[in-house]
Amino acid sequence: MSGVTVFGAGAIGGLLAARLAASGVEVSIVARGAHLAAIRERGLVLETADERMLTRPRIVEHVEDTGPAEFLVLAVKANALAPALPALRPLVGPETVIVAALNGIPWWYGYGLEGKFRDRRVLAVDPQGALWAALPPAQALGCIVYPAASIAEPGVIRHLYGDRFSLGEPDGSRSARAERFAAMLIGAGFKAPVRPRIREEIWVKLWGNLAFNPLSALTCATLDRILADAGTRAVARAMMVEAARVAEGLGVRFAIDVEKRMKGAEEVGAHKTSMLQDLEQGRPLEIEALLGAVVEMAGWVGAAVPLCEAVLALTRLRAEMR
């Protein structure tokens, strides 16, 4: 098997691929279009405030020409996974570690979950079970993405801030595979803690995304404007309180309270959420993994989430009407 294959060489995938390649890891990237052409011709460039670095990871245009990866990093939007399955299947072997660098509730979430929801699929993100079948949850390694990056131009990634990728096994173990991938990330200059309760960190990040992303799509406002307006701030807070009841019903313990999480969002400033950027660029919205799954799981635990349900309905229609 090859070393690390990054599927989705956009901003985050490109950042990972460039840093790993520069550190000496054998890296392949699956790209397409103008981005692919630029990387093939000139290499993959990573820009920061302090440097401009040229790297040359291996380019994979036709996945059938390569074999299964040792580590397959999924660096795409959650709603792009199902359409990508034909391209992903040749990259997944029985020993492949699938690093799920995704926002929101991942397809593997119910795998090994303690209690009555053990191995229950989240239909909002995997309605037909295609992801569960093609990307076996037993091979998944949770990964929470904190860096921010952008594609400055085809073949050029701009790293804006952040250097942490939290990792975790669904069963909470400190496995050799998690340690090995963490060591690769650390060698590439990232922080890569291996967490025993990765679902709790998934929820802390999701806590803000489930509210601020759809509200930004509905209002076309940046994060600072949503938080500065008393009305939209109150809506976001109420959605987060509803979501906390869902998470707690699933056994999640929050290490911070809602006010601290909102303060963290305030510190980001005049930021366009990823959902607002997708809306403006005519791309599908990542609404199901961020909010649809939360509303679905509210039904699992019997939690009332009327505001989350209302915002979900509005955002789904907003996506259709754009």
Phi, psi and chi 1 to 4 in degrees:
 res  aa     phi    psi   chi1   chi2   chi3   chi4
   1 MET       -  146.7  -66.3 -168.0  -63.1      -
   2 SER   -74.2  171.4   59.8      -      -      -
   3 GLY   -71.4  -98.0      -      -      -      -
   4 VAL  -112.2  127.0  175.8      -      -      -
   5 THR  -113.4  124.2  -63.5      -      -      -
   6 VAL  -100.3  115.3  177.3      -      -      -
   7 PHE   -98.3  110.4 -171.8   91.8      -      -
   8 GLY   104.9   82.5      -      -      -      -
   9 ALA   -91.2   44.9      -      -      -      -
  10 GLY   -79.3 -144.6      -      -      -      -
  11 ALA   -64.2  -54.8      -      -      -      -
  12 ILE   -73.4  -43.7  -65.2  -59.5      -      -
  13 GLY   -60.8  -40.3      -      -      -      -
  14 GLY   -66.1  -40.3      -      -      -      -
  15 LEU   -59.7  -48.6  169.1   64.1      -      -
  16 LEU   -61.0  -48.0  -83.6  167.5      -      -
  17 ALA   -61.8  -43.0      -      -      -      -
  18 ALA   -65.2  -47.3      -      -      -      -
  19 ARG   -65.5  -42.5  -73.7  -72.9 -173.2 -155.3
  20 LEU   -64.7  -44.0  -72.0  168.5      -      -
  21 ALA   -62.0  -41.4      -      -      -      -
  22 ALA   -65.0  -26.7      -      -      -      -
  23 SER   -86.4   -2.1   71.0      -      -      -
  24 GLY   100.3    2.2      -      -      -      -
  25 VAL   -74.3  141.3  173.3      -      -      -
  26 GLU   -73.7  110.2 -179.8 -172.2   -7.8      -
  27 VAL  -122.6  134.7 -179.7      -      -      -
  28 SER  -118.7  145.8  -59.1      -      -      -
  29 ILE  -126.5  142.3   60.8  172.6      -      -
  30 VAL  -102.3  113.4 -179.4      -      -      -
  31 ALA  -132.3  179.2      -      -      -      -
  32 ARG  -157.6  168.6   62.3 -176.8 -179.9 -178.9
  33 GLY    62.7 -147.8      -      -      -      -
  34 ALA   -63.2  -34.8      -      -      -      -
  35 HIS   -61.1  -46.9 -160.5   44.5      -      -
  36 LEU   -59.4  -47.8  167.7   68.9      -      -
  37 ALA   -60.9  -41.1      -      -      -      -
  38 ALA   -67.8  -41.1      -      -      -      -
  39 ILE   -66.6  -40.4  -63.7  170.5      -      -
  40 ARG   -63.4  -39.9  176.5  179.8  -75.0  122.7
  41 GLU   -79.5  -42.4 -179.9 -178.8   -9.7      -
  42 ARG  -120.4   -4.2  -60.4 -173.2  -63.7  -88.7
  43 GLY    90.2  174.6      -      -      -      -
  44 LEU  -100.2  119.8  177.3   62.1      -      -
  45 VAL  -102.2  134.8  174.7      -      -      -
  46 LEU  -116.3  123.0  178.1   62.6      -      -
  47 GLU  -108.5  137.3  -67.1 -177.6  -18.9      -
  48 THR  -128.7 -176.9   68.4      -      -      -
  49 ALA   -65.1  -20.9      -      -      -      -
  50 ASP  -113.2  -15.0  -56.4  -44.0      -      -
  51 GLU  -153.9  163.8   65.6  177.4  -26.6      -
  52 ARG  -131.1  114.7 -179.4  179.5  171.7   92.0
  53 MET  -118.5  130.9 -179.9  174.2   64.0      -
  54 LEU   -99.9  128.6  173.9   64.9      -      -
  55 THR  -128.8  160.6   65.8      -      -      -
  56 ARG  -134.1   73.5  -67.0 -165.2  178.0  -85.8
  57 PRO   -68.5  159.5   24.5  -32.1      -      -
  58 ARG   -69.4  135.9  176.5  173.9  174.1 -105.9
  59 ILE   -94.2  131.3  -55.2  -63.3      -      -
  60 VAL  -116.7  110.4  176.3      -      -      -
  61 GLU   -97.5  -39.8 -176.2  176.0    7.6      -
  62 HIS  -113.9  105.1  -56.7  -67.8      -      -
  63 VAL   -64.2  -24.7  -67.3      -      -      -
  64 GLU   -67.7  -14.1   59.3  -88.6   15.0      -
  65 ASP   -88.0   -2.5  -64.5  -23.4      -      -
  66 THR  -120.8  169.8 -171.1      -      -      -
  67 GLY  -104.5 -176.8      -      -      -      -
  68 PRO   -60.9  147.4  -23.3   34.2      -      -
  69 ALA   -88.8  154.0      -      -      -      -
  70 GLU   -71.5  -48.5  179.5 -176.8    1.6      -
  71 PHE  -124.0  121.9  -69.0   95.4      -      -
  72 LEU  -109.0  110.4  173.6   60.2      -      -
  73 VAL   -92.6  118.6  179.9      -      -      -
  74 LEU   -92.1  101.3  -56.6 -179.9      -      -
  75 ALA  -113.6   53.7      -      -      -      -
  76 VAL  -126.5  170.2  -63.8      -      -      -
  77 LYS   -67.5  147.8  -65.0  -70.5 -179.0   71.0
  78 ALA   -57.5  -36.2      -      -      -      -
  79 ASN   -75.7   -6.3   54.1  -37.0      -      -
  80 ALA   -93.3   -6.5      -      -      -      -
  81 LEU   -66.6  -51.7  -93.7 -172.4      -      -
  82 ALA   -59.0  -47.0      -      -      -      -
  83 PRO   -62.5  -22.8  -23.0   33.6      -      -
  84 ALA   -87.8   -3.8      -      -      -      -
  85 LEU   -56.0  -40.9  -76.9 -178.6      -      -
  86 PRO   -57.8  -35.4  -27.0   36.5      -      -
  87 ALA   -79.0  -26.3      -      -      -      -
  88 LEU   -80.2  -32.9  -77.5  168.1      -      -
  89 ARG   -54.7  -43.6  -74.3 -169.3  177.3   94.5
  90 PRO   -65.3  -16.0  -21.3   33.9      -      -
  91 LEU   -91.9   -6.5  -58.3  173.0      -      -
  92 VAL  -108.4  113.7  180.0      -      -      -
  93 GLY  -107.4  176.8      -      -      -      -
  94 PRO   -64.1  -20.3   19.2  -30.6      -      -
  95 GLU  -106.8    0.5  -56.8  -60.2  -38.4      -
  96 THR   -66.0  131.9  -62.3      -      -      -
  97 VAL   -92.7  119.9 -178.9      -      -      -
  98 ILE   -96.0  105.7  -56.4  167.3      -      -
  99 VAL   -88.5  108.2 -177.7      -      -      -
 100 ALA   -89.9   82.9      -      -      -      -
 101 ALA   -86.2   66.6      -      -      -      -
 102 LEU  -119.7  154.9  -51.1  169.2      -      -
 103 ASN   -85.5  154.0  -79.4  -31.9      -      -
 104 GLY    81.9 -162.7      -      -      -      -
 105 ILE   -80.0  120.2  -62.1  -65.3      -      -
 106 PRO   -81.3  162.5   30.6  -34.6      -      -
 107 TRP   -61.3  -25.3   84.0   95.8      -      -
 108 TRP   -86.7    0.6   58.0  -98.8      -      -
 109 TYR   -51.3  -43.3 -171.1   91.7      -      -
 110 GLY   -77.6   -9.8      -      -      -      -
 111 TYR   -63.8  120.7  174.5   71.8      -      -
 112 GLY    69.5    9.2      -      -      -      -
 113 LEU   -62.7  134.5 -168.6   64.0      -      -
 114 GLU   -67.4  144.0  -65.4  179.8    1.3      -
 115 GLY    93.0 -160.2      -      -      -      -
 116 LYS   -73.9  -11.5   60.9 -176.6  178.1  179.9
 117 PHE   -97.4   12.1  -55.6  120.0      -      -
 118 ARG   -56.3  128.9 -174.9 -179.2 -173.5   89.6
 119 ASP    63.3   21.1  -63.8  -18.1      -      -
 120 ARG   -83.6  130.8 -175.6  163.7  176.0  174.0
 121 ARG   -78.7  146.2  -79.0 -168.1  -63.0  109.2
 122 VAL   -92.0  106.0 -177.1      -      -      -
 123 LEU   -66.8  -27.6  -59.2 -177.8      -      -
 124 ALA   -61.1  -32.8      -      -      -      -
 125 VAL  -105.1  -16.6  -64.2      -      -      -
 126 ASP  -145.9   67.6 -170.6   17.2      -      -
 127 PRO   -62.6  -34.6   20.0  -32.2      -      -
 128 GLN  -101.6   -2.3  -54.4  -58.6  -37.5      -
 129 GLY    79.4   11.7      -      -      -      -
 130 ALA   -66.6  -38.6      -      -      -      -
 131 LEU   -68.2  -43.6  -61.7  179.1      -      -
 132 TRP   -58.9  -38.9 -168.3  -76.1      -      -
 133 ALA   -75.5  -41.8      -      -      -      -
 134 ALA   -85.2  -27.8      -      -      -      -
 135 LEU  -121.4   79.2  -54.3  171.6      -      -
 136 PRO   -53.0  125.2  -25.2   35.1      -      -
 137 PRO   -57.4  -28.4  -25.8   35.4      -      -
 138 ALA   -63.3  -20.8      -      -      -      -
 139 GLN   -98.2    1.2  -65.6  175.0 -131.3      -
 140 ALA   -85.1  142.8      -      -      -      -
 141 LEU  -123.5  119.2  179.4   65.1      -      -
 142 GLY   -65.0  143.6      -      -      -      -
 143 CYS  -146.6  122.2  178.1      -      -      -
 144 ILE  -107.6  125.3  -57.7  171.1      -      -
 145 VAL   -95.6  123.4  176.6      -      -      -
 146 TYR  -110.4  -26.1  -69.3   98.5      -      -
 147 PRO   -65.4  155.1  -21.9   33.8      -      -
 148 ALA  -115.5  135.4      -      -      -      -
 149 ALA  -149.0  166.1      -      -      -      -
 150 SER  -144.6  160.0   63.1      -      -      -
 151 ILE   -90.3  107.1  -60.6  177.7      -      -
 152 ALA   -68.0  -37.8      -      -      -      -
 153 GLU  -165.9  166.4   60.9 -175.9   83.6      -
 154 PRO   -52.7  127.3  -29.2   36.5      -      -
 155 GLY    85.8   -1.2      -      -      -      -
 156 VAL  -126.3  119.3  179.3      -      -      -
 157 ILE  -105.1  132.9  -56.2  -62.1      -      -
 158 ARG  -109.4  116.0 -175.4  167.7  -65.0  145.8
 159 HIS   -85.5  116.6 -176.9 -168.2      -      -
 160 LEU   -89.2  -52.5  -56.4  173.2      -      -
 161 TYR  -166.5  165.3   60.5   84.2      -      -
 162 GLY    88.7  144.1      -      -      -      -
 163 ASP  -145.1   20.0   61.0   -1.9      -      -
 164 ARG  -113.8  134.0  176.6  158.4   55.7   99.6
 165 PHE  -125.4  104.2  -69.1   86.1      -      -
 166 SER   -79.6  136.6  -68.0      -      -      -
 167 LEU  -117.7  156.2  -54.6  173.4      -      -
 168 GLY  -172.9  138.6      -      -      -      -
 169 GLU   -76.9  142.7  -67.1  -77.5    0.6      -
 170 PRO   -56.0  -30.6  -29.1   37.0      -      -
 171 ASP   -90.2    2.4   65.8    2.2      -      -
 172 GLY    82.6    0.7      -      -      -      -
 173 SER   -75.3  158.2   64.9      -      -      -
 174 ARG  -101.4   81.3 -162.2  172.2 -176.8   89.9
 175 SER   -80.2  160.8   65.3      -      -      -
 176 ALA   -63.1  -36.1      -      -      -      -
 177 ARG   -69.4  -38.9   66.1 -173.5 -167.2  177.0
 178 ALA   -65.2  -41.9      -      -      -      -
 179 GLU   -64.0  -39.1  -65.0  -76.6    3.1      -
 180 ARG   -66.4  -44.8  175.6  162.7  160.4   69.6
 181 PHE   -68.7  -37.6 -167.3   65.7      -      -
 182 ALA   -59.6  -41.0      -      -      -      -
 183 ALA   -63.1  -37.6      -      -      -      -
 184 MET   -62.1  -45.8  -70.4 -178.6 -179.1      -
 185 LEU   -65.2  -42.0  -67.8  177.6      -      -
 186 ILE   -63.8  -41.1  -67.9  166.8      -      -
 187 GLY   -63.2  -23.5      -      -      -      -
 188 ALA   -90.5    3.4      -      -      -      -
 189 GLY    98.2    8.6      -      -      -      -
 190 PHE   -98.9  162.3  -63.5  111.4      -      -
 191 LYS   -89.8  136.2  -65.4 -177.3  177.6   71.9
 192 ALA  -144.2   68.8      -      -      -      -
 193 PRO   -67.8  142.8   26.2  -34.5      -      -
 194 VAL   -99.9  115.2  178.3      -      -      -
 195 ARG   -96.4  139.2  -54.7  -63.6 -163.3 -166.4
 196 PRO   -78.5  -20.2   27.3  -34.4      -      -
 197 ARG  -129.3   70.9  -63.3  176.2   66.3   86.0
 198 ILE   -64.9  -28.8 -166.7   64.7      -      -
 199 ARG   -63.0  -32.7  -70.4  180.0 -179.1   84.5
 200 GLU   -67.1  -37.6  -66.1 -173.2   -7.4      -
 201 GLU   -72.6  -32.9 -160.4  161.1  -25.0      -
 202 ILE   -56.8  -44.5  -73.7  172.5      -      -
 203 TRP   -69.9  -35.8  -86.7   96.1      -      -
 204 VAL   -63.4  -42.1  170.1      -      -      -
 205 LYS   -70.7  -42.8 -175.7  175.9 -178.1 -172.9
 206 LEU   -62.5  -32.0  173.0   63.3      -      -
 207 TRP   -50.2  -44.5 -147.6    7.5      -      -
 208 GLY   -80.0  -42.0      -      -      -      -
 209 ASN   -61.3  -36.3  -74.7  -16.8      -      -
 210 LEU   -67.1  -23.2   67.6   87.2      -      -
 211 ALA   -99.2  -53.5      -      -      -      -
 212 PHE   -70.8  -34.5  -60.8  125.6      -      -
 213 ASN   -64.9  -54.9  -87.7  -92.7      -      -
 214 PRO   -64.5  -35.9   16.8  -28.3      -      -
 215 LEU   -65.1  -34.9  -70.5  177.9      -      -
 216 SER   -68.6  -36.3   70.2      -      -      -
 217 ALA   -67.5  -34.7      -      -      -      -
 218 LEU   -76.8  -31.7  -67.7  172.6      -      -
 219 THR  -106.2  -14.9   62.8      -      -      -
 220 CYS    60.5   26.6  -64.1      -      -      -
 221 ALA  -101.5  148.5      -      -      -      -
 222 THR   -76.0  167.2   51.3      -      -      -
 223 LEU   -58.4  -40.9 -162.0   53.9      -      -
 224 ASP   -64.1  -36.1   59.8  -32.1      -      -
 225 ARG   -69.9  -40.0  -66.2  -68.4  -57.4  -82.3
 226 ILE   -61.3  -40.5  -68.1  170.2      -      -
 227 LEU   -79.9  -26.7  -75.6  158.8      -      -
 228 ALA   -77.3  -28.1      -      -      -      -
 229 ASP   -81.4  126.3 -179.9   87.7      -      -
 230 ALA   -60.8  -38.3      -      -      -      -
 231 GLY   -68.1  -51.1      -      -      -      -
 232 THR   -70.9  -30.9   50.3      -      -      -
 233 ARG   -62.1  -42.4 -176.3 -171.9 -177.0   94.9
 234 ALA   -65.2  -38.5      -      -      -      -
 235 VAL   -63.4  -46.3  171.2      -      -      -
 236 ALA   -60.2  -44.3      -      -      -      -
 237 ARG   -63.6  -43.7 -171.6 -174.9 -171.5  -76.3
 238 ALA   -63.3  -38.6      -      -      -      -
 239 MET   -63.1  -40.1  -69.3  176.2   69.4      -
 240 MET   -67.3  -37.6  -67.1  167.7   72.0      -
 241 VAL   -64.2  -43.8  169.2      -      -      -
 242 GLU   -58.8  -46.3  -71.2 -177.1   -3.8      -
 243 ALA   -64.2  -34.4      -      -      -      -
 244 ALA   -61.4  -36.4      -      -      -      -
 245 ARG   -64.6  -36.4  -70.1 -163.0  -69.6  -93.3
 246 VAL   -65.5  -50.3  178.6      -      -      -
 247 ALA   -60.2  -43.9      -      -      -      -
 248 GLU   -64.6  -32.9  -71.2  162.0   -3.1      -
 249 GLY   -66.4  -22.8      -      -      -      -
 250 LEU   -93.1    4.6  -67.2  166.4      -      -
 251 GLY    95.1    7.5      -      -      -      -
 252 VAL   -80.3  137.4  169.3      -      -      -
 253 ARG  -113.5  121.9  -59.5 -169.2  -60.0  -93.9
 254 PHE   -83.6  129.7  -75.2   92.9      -      -
 255 ALA   -81.3  -15.9      -      -      -      -
 256 ILE  -128.8  163.3   62.1  173.1      -      -
 257 ASP   -97.2  174.4   62.2   20.7      -      -
 258 VAL   -63.9  -34.8   67.0      -      -      -
 259 GLU   -66.5  -39.7  -65.2  -58.4  -28.0      -
 260 LYS   -67.2  -37.9 -172.8  170.5 -177.8  179.2
 261 ARG   -65.3  -39.2 -178.9   65.0 -178.9   85.6
 262 MET   -68.7  -35.7  -66.5 -173.1   77.5      -
 263 LYS   -63.5  -38.8 -178.3  174.3  176.5   56.7
 264 GLY   -61.5  -38.0      -      -      -      -
 265 ALA   -67.5  -37.8      -      -      -      -
 266 GLU   -60.6  -35.6  -78.8 -179.4  -48.3      -
 267 GLU   -68.0  -18.5  -68.1  170.7   -4.1      -
 268 VAL   -70.1  -32.5  176.6      -      -      -
 269 GLY    85.5 -146.5      -      -      -      -
 270 ALA   -79.3   72.1      -      -      -      -
 271 HIS  -109.3  132.8  170.0   69.2      -      -
 272 LYS   -83.3  122.3  -76.1 -172.9  179.2 -177.3
 273 THR   -63.7  161.5   70.2      -      -      -
 274 SER   -61.3  -33.1   59.3      -      -      -
 275 MET   -70.5  -38.1 -168.2  173.3  -69.7      -
 276 LEU   -66.2  -40.6  177.7   54.1      -      -
 277 GLN   -61.6  -42.3  -67.3  177.9   54.1      -
 278 ASP   -63.7  -41.5  -73.5  -18.1      -      -
 279 LEU   -60.1  -46.5 -177.3   75.4      -      -
 280 GLU   -65.5  -30.0  -69.7  177.5  -17.0      -
 281 GLN   -97.3    7.7  -64.5  174.4   31.9      -
 282 GLY    73.2   22.2      -      -      -      -
 283 ARG   -94.8  157.7  -64.2 -169.5  -64.1 -113.9
 284 PRO   -59.2  148.6  -22.4   33.0      -      -
 285 LEU   -93.2  141.9  -56.2 -169.9      -      -
 286 GLU   -85.9   50.0 -162.4  178.5   21.6      -
 287 ILE   -78.9  -32.7 -174.4   62.5      -      -
 288 GLU   -70.0  -42.2  -61.1  -52.6  -33.3      -
 289 ALA   -70.0  -28.3      -      -      -      -
 290 LEU   -89.5  -36.2  -63.2 -175.5      -      -
 291 LEU  -131.5  -38.6 -172.4   53.7      -      -
 292 GLY   -57.6  -41.4      -      -      -      -
 293 ALA   -65.6  -37.1      -      -      -      -
 294 VAL   -64.9  -44.4  174.5      -      -      -
 295 VAL   -63.9  -40.7  169.5      -      -      -
 296 GLU   -61.4  -47.0  176.7 -175.1  -21.2      -
 297 MET   -71.6  -19.5  -70.2 -169.3  -68.7      -
 298 ALA   -59.9  -36.1      -      -      -      -
 299 GLY   -66.9  -32.6      -      -      -      -
 300 TRP   -60.4  -43.6  -65.5    9.2      -      -
 301 VAL  -100.8   -0.2  -59.1      -      -      -
 302 GLY    72.4   33.1      -      -      -      -
 303 ALA   -96.5  138.9      -      -      -      -
 304 ALA   -84.5  125.9      -      -      -      -
 305 VAL  -134.7   59.4  -70.1      -      -      -
 306 PRO   -62.7  -37.3   21.3  -33.8      -      -
 307 LEU   -71.3  -41.3 -168.8   52.1      -      -
 308 CYS   -60.4  -39.8  -74.3      -      -      -
 309 GLU   -63.1  -42.3  -70.7  175.4  -13.7      -
 310 ALA   -66.2  -45.3      -      -      -      -
 311 VAL   -66.8  -36.2  171.5      -      -      -
 312 LEU   -61.4  -46.3  175.4   61.8      -      -
 313 ALA   -61.2  -43.8      -      -      -      -
 314 LEU   -64.9  -41.4  -68.4  169.8      -      -
 315 THR   -71.5  -37.0  -50.0      -      -      -
 316 ARG   -60.1  -45.7  -79.0  172.9  171.5  165.3
 317 LEU   -68.1  -36.4 -174.1   56.3      -      -
 318 ARG   -59.5  -41.0 -179.4   72.7 -179.6   92.9
 319 ALA   -64.1  -39.5      -      -      -      -
 320 GLU   -69.4  -35.3  -70.6  179.3   20.3      -
 321 MET   -87.8   -6.0  -61.6  -59.9  -68.1      -
 322 ARG   -67.2      -   74.5  179.2 -174.6  -81.2
